[in-house]
């Protein structure tokens, strides 16, 4: 019986999720499993840049969107876009496409349905460029 008791703390620790850190950020798929509203660090390769809800800009880790799957994007607010322009970044597509970035912020999920859309749309919201770190 003693040999089994020492394993209980190890088994309990294995079941706990490991929180992201600056050294170990989440990927987009893991960020979609984060608690709605939780602030997380996410690292992703930007493969597409588009618009989100009119004026915001979305950075996507998928080159093409599949509206039948859950989606994850990093959403740049108008404030963050203005900050980027002030530091000389005027073409967001050219600046971000193909780059690996690490960004920290709150993730929210919104269920969407439509003619061809099903799933949840997860967004990591960026209101300040200080939330970004370029990895490569």
N, C-alpha and C positions, 0 to 999 in steps of 0.2 A: 504494500500500500504506500509506503514512503516513496518509492520510485515514481508513482503516479502523481503525488502531491506537488512535486517540484515543477511539473509541466503545466499546472493550472494557470499560473501567471503568464506563462509563455503563450498558451492557447488564447487567453483573454486578450493579450496585447496584439496578437495576430489578427483578431477580428475588428480592431479599431481602425478607422480610416486615418491615413497619414495626411495631415494638413499640408497644403502647398507652402513653400517658402521661396525666397528669392533664388535659392540654389536649386529648388525642385518645384517649378511651377506646374500647373495642370495643363494638359492638352485640351483642345476644344471638346472632344468627346467626353472627357471627365468633367469639364466645366458644365456640361449640360446636365450632369447629375448633382451639381451643387444645389444647396438649399436656395430657394427663390429669395433674392435680395441679399444673399451672402456676398461679401467682398472676397475675391479670389485673384491669384496671379495666374495668368494664362500665357503660354508661349505658343505661337503659331506662325506658319509661313503664309504670307498674304498672297493668294492666287487670283483674287478678283477684288475690284473696288467699284462700288456702286452707290446708289442713293437709297436712303431709308426714310420713310415717312416724309417725303418732300425735301427738306433742307438738310437733314443729317446725312453723313457719309458712312457707308458700311464697308468694313474690311472683312473679307470672307476667306476662309481657309480652303474652300472648294473652288475650282475653276468654273464650274457650272453648277447651278442650283437644281436640286431635285425636290420639287414641291411635295413629294410623297414621303419625305423623310424629315426628321427633326432638323432644324437649322441652327447654326451658331454664327454670330457675327459680332465684331467689335464696332460699336456705333460712336462716331465722333460728333459731338454736339456742335452747334454753330459757334459757341464760345471756343472750343478746342480748335476748330477750323481757323478762326480769326487769329488765335495764338500762333498756329503754324504759319499763317501768312506773314505775321509780324517778324518771324525768324527766317523768312525767305522761302518757305515751301508753298508754292502757288499751284503746282500740279500734283494733287494727292495721288492720282493713279500712278504717275511716273515715280513718285517718291516711295510709295509703299509696295507696289506690285513686285513680287519675287523676293521680298525681304522677310527675314525672320524677326519677329518682334515679341517682346515680353511686355504685357500690359496688366495693370492691376486695377480692379474696379468692381462695382456691384453687378451681379448677373441676375437678370430677370427673365422669366419665361412667360410667354403668352400663347395660348392655344389658338391656332388659326384653322379655319375651314372655309372652303370655297369650292368652286367647280372642280378645280384640279389640285387643291391644296388640302393637306391634312398634316397634323403633327403640331409640334410646339416650336415657336420661334424664340430662341434664347439670344439675349443681347448683353454684352458687357459694355456698360456705358462709360464713355470718356468725356469728362467736362474740362479737364486740364491736361496739357501735354506732359506734365510731370508724372502722369500715370504710365507713360511709355518708357521703354528701354529698348533700343535697337540691339539685337543680338548679332546679326551679321548683315 
